[in-house]
Amino acid sequence: MLGVWVLAVILGAVYLFERGPFGDTAAAEEFTSGAEQAEGEPGSAAADTANKPRASAPLTLAAGGDVIGDRKVGDFIDSEGGQAALSGVAPLLGRADVAYVNLESPASDQGSPDPDKDVVFRGRPQLVTGLQAAGVDLVSLANNHALDWGEAALADTIARLSAAGIGPAGAGEDLAAARKPAVMQVNGDRAALLAYSLILPAGFAAGQERAGINPGRPDQQRLLEDIRAASLEYEWVIVSIHWGAEYQSAANADQRALAHRMVEAGADVILGHHPHVIQGLEIYRNALIAYSLGDFVFDHRSRETGEAFVLEATLREDRPPSLQITPVYLSDSHGIPAVVEGEAAERILSRLARLSSPFGLALERRGDLLTYEP
């Protein structure tokens, strides 16, 4: 096993990536106490904007939600190949400086299933080829399925992603590795992805000498301090967070409070997922918050879980981001994403606009797109 982790680390270095839900009451209480302690204290996680490096150019970001390579998606990959899984959205992802998804399953042929979990995923290794072909640059592995097939599958997934030039964040051979951001050079600047999960199956949290995912609880202060440290080192800080209650159309008050804290600590973008449905967008202190991007490459059982979007944002210093939202529907047969128009687009766009309205974000309809210009 040590050899696989060494390979993953070496490949990450070669490709210049420095890997380097709030759904329950206990998590909410842990956050509340941590936030109260942090506020106003010396050395708290509030961002030191005076020392933050300045970006030399705008950054374009494209983001999608949860991606698996198992079940019906796996059957599709077996039949059509890995590249076909994201071919319908590849033009949108590929034109951005940074393209992101949450990789909700290992992509490996190794390991053994967790006997204590009812639902386990192991995606086809060819999924990595599909992510690469679609132009995906950064992925989060901090979620409740990354260790479904054990440490061997996780290590193999990280090695495969790194070999494909895709930066994984939020998981690793130990907690130190899981905490490190994936970093890429963009337009002379650096974009860093930090990834956390507040959904923590037993044994999934990485430890000092244990492989796993980056836990976003119970130590909320550590999360905020990591974001602050990244904001003082990198021009752009993107935070991925796996959180919330499944199939709920709105984030709760504790999630919103944590999102604001993360922005105050220095996050430029927060990308949420886990509910399997889309939730609203918010702009807070010039930062973009997507409370849930929904599913992206994922088989499903309802119209609502099949409705998704590609979120494109242009980030600029000291200004709110410009946004463009393209509606996507995941095929009923296999959960494969494709851009939609007409009535199907209307359903998704009107829904997202309605969910974003309580946050004060007025999205403008332009044909089969939603946009926002500050």
Secondary structure, 3 states (H helix, E strand, C coil): CHHHHHHHHHHHHHCCCCCCCCCCHHHHHHHHHHHHHHCCCCCCCCCCHHHCCCCCCCEEEEEEEEECCCHHHHHHHHHHCCHHHHCCCHHHHHCCCEEEEEECCCECCCCCCCCCCCCCCCECCHHHHHHHHCCCCEEECCCCCCCCCHHHHHHHHHHHHHHCCCEEECEECCHHHHHCCEEEEECCEEEEEEEEECCCCCCCECECCECEECECCCCHHHHHHHHHHHHCCCCEEEEEEECCCCCCCCCCHHHHHHHHHHHHHCCCEEEEECCCCECCEEEECCEEEECCECEEECCCCCHHHHEEEEEEEEEECCEEEEEEEEEEEECCCCCCEEECCHHHHHHHHHHHHHHHHHHCCCCEEECCEEEECC
